[in-house]
Every structure is written in structure tokens, then in C-alpha cells.
Amino acid sequence: MQRLAILIVTVLFVSSSVVLAVPAKKTLTFDKSPMGVVTFSGTVHKDAGVKCKECHNKDMFPKMKQGTVKISMDAIYASKLCGVCHNGGRAFDAKGNCGRCHVKK
């Protein structure tokens, strides 16, 4: 269960990473954060009822292309980008839950 939760938001909390569109049954791994590796699971988000267009729109992640959006924890904590859902409302709050996404190896 914890491993599944980690996959849910992994890409969401990379302190300075780029975003890629990740369809169901695919994962995307970011290993540049000093907080640990972050893995985003398209399947986990699909299974949670998230539709691609909910995040891939002009206000959040307008293009499904690498390098078009940088994610920062400041933005997430300000309820932007991944923080639109990961604020304790629709999905778990990013604040205080670093280990749900960042995994040190």
C-alpha cells in the first residue's frame, strides 16, 4: 500500500523537474532531487479517476512534452501544478508527506 502511494505522486514533488505525459501502465522516474527518487505512475492516477485533461490544460501542464514545465515544491505548496489536487482535499497533502513521493535509495 505504501509503495502504491509513493507511485501516486512521485513526479509531483520533484523540486526542479520537467513533466512528461505518462499514460496508464507507464511510469516516469525523476532522480535529480536530493530528497530522493520520484516515480510518477500513470496507472495510479488513472485508477484514482484522474483524466489526462484535468492536469494537461493551459493552466497546469499545457503541453505533453518534456521540458515544458518545471515543478517546484513552492508551486505545489501554493496549490499550483500537482498541488491543485495534492492539498489534502482530493488527494493527500504534499506538505509533511515527502516520503510518499521521494524515496531515498
N, C-alpha and C positions, 0 to 999 in steps of 0.2 A: 504494500500500500504506500509506504513512504517513497519507494522508488518511482512509483507511478506519479505521485505528487511532484516529485522532483522534475519529472519529464514535462509536466504541465506548463511550467513557467520558465523553464531553463533559459530560453533565449531572451526572455523578458527582462532579465536582470543583469545582463552583461553591462558593465559600467561604461564601455565605449565600444560597441559593436555595430555591425551592419546587419540589416534584416534581409532575409530571403523568404520568398513564399515557400511554404512547406505543406504539401498536400498530405491527406491522410495516408497512413502507412509509411511515412517518411519522417526522418528526424534531421535536425540540424544541430551541430555542435560548435560551440564557441569556446576556445581555450585561451583567450588572451586576458581574461580577468584575473587579477591577483587573488580574488575571493574564491576562485575555483572554476572548474569547467561547468558550462551551462549547456544543457541539451534541450532543444525545443521539439516537442512531438506534435506533428500534425494530427495523429490519431487521437491523442488525449484531448486535444481541443475540439476535434470533430465529435468525439463521444460525449463531450460536455455540451454539445448543441451549438457550438460556435460556427457560424458561416463565414466563409472567406471574406466576403464584403463587409462584415462587421469591423474588421481591422484594416483591410485593404481598401481604403477610401481616401478622399482628398485630405481629410483631417488627421489621419493617423499614419498609415503606410501607403502612400498613393501609388507607388509602383511596386511590382513584384520582381524587383531586380536588385541584385547585390550592390551595396554601396550607396543606395539612395536615401537611407535614413540611418542616423546614429541613435542608439539607445543609451540613455544615461539614467542612473538611479534618481538623480534630481528630477528628471522629467516624470519618471514613474511615480515617485513620491508626490508629485504635483498633480496626480491623476491624469497624466497625459500618456500617450502611447499605450503600453501594456497596463499602466495604472488606471486606465479607464475602467477596466474590469477588476484588476487586482488591487482593490482598495478596501477589501473586507465586505463588499456588497455582493456582487455577482460571483466573485472568486476570492480566494484567500488574500489577505492584505500582504503586500510586499514588505511593509515596514515590520521589522522584527522577525521576519521569516527567511532570512538569507539562505539558510541551508536547504530550503525547499527547492531552490534552483541552482545555487552554487555548490558544487561538490568538489572538495579537495581530494586529490588522488595521492 
